[in-house]
């Protein structure tokens, strides 16, 4: 290392002069072509669902900023005051006269007219948080300091969340499909080819480690590989949390294998997307299901099964983790299957499942049974 440091670069490097035909670059600033190339890499490496979500958030920022400040969004970094005003404009707070937001009604109505907002009124805390996260990402990609890093804004958000919690505003989560509602959904999958497809999809997404909907629709027939009659593996490539592109195999056993065999036999698929659109008469299409269609399949099966809840494709992922906690599966094994990066999200579902089978919820009954004569104890 010392020898490397003491090398005289100018002495050992031949003289090099710029080419007249190629303009030189400013080493302190990425040129326009470089910015475009970097953005193309970012777009190509971002999952489609995430890209759509980011694009929608940035469209909203552009419309709101133009209406609120009369300026074009994107010409430079936003001050902390702008991000703070965004929070005040969209999060509902208690005032002496009732609940209110700072966004003028005329601007609110205009945002709805433009199609950037679904309906007038406040946004959910989670929506505001997501739009601030997108703003932060957008700033960092351009080498700008993000206003979301300011401690005053972070304090405001923390206090706003506490204020909403005191008012009883709960953070909405999709219903977790634990074993019982999942079995009820599977019981509805008796409607021919559609039922075979939906049963295979539900079981792979749930039993295969709580797969994300983007992972489900990205699976190819050739990603499946049988090990024996009762055990298959399927391969995951690039996912939301693993962008290395290295293929990782996950196991499938029992009912999931049987369901996949039935679907492949009925569909006669040899390659291409594993889960596809269906047409009248059970004809199997060529194109893969979309992520939204996976969500609609879960919702339809829940409706047919008569199980109440706020169902979505994510219900399969959260339900798998919750059920694993309920059955005492070690957390490390669960995370190896789900590929959650952080503990925070997975622990919430895992602990909720563990509590479902906890003796702590039945202490009075246990104590009463011990105190009763054997003949009087419940069977």
FENWO-V922718 format. One record per helix or strand of 2 or more residues. SS is the DSSP state (a for helix, b for strand). FROM is the first residue (numbers start at 1). LEN is the number of residues. If there is no record, write none. Layout:
BEGIN
SS_FROM_LEN + SS_FROM_LEN
END
This chain:
BEGIN
a_2_4 + a_9_4 + a_32_13 + a_48_22 + a_80_11 + b_93_3 + b_98_3 + a_105_9 + a_125_17 + a_147_3 + a_151_16 + a_179_9 + a_192_16 + a_213_6 + a_221_3 + b_224_5 + b_231_6 + b_248_6 + a_255_13 + b_276_4 + a_280_3 + b_283_6 + a_291_15 + a_314_13 + a_331_8 + a_343_14 + a_359_13 + a_374_3
END
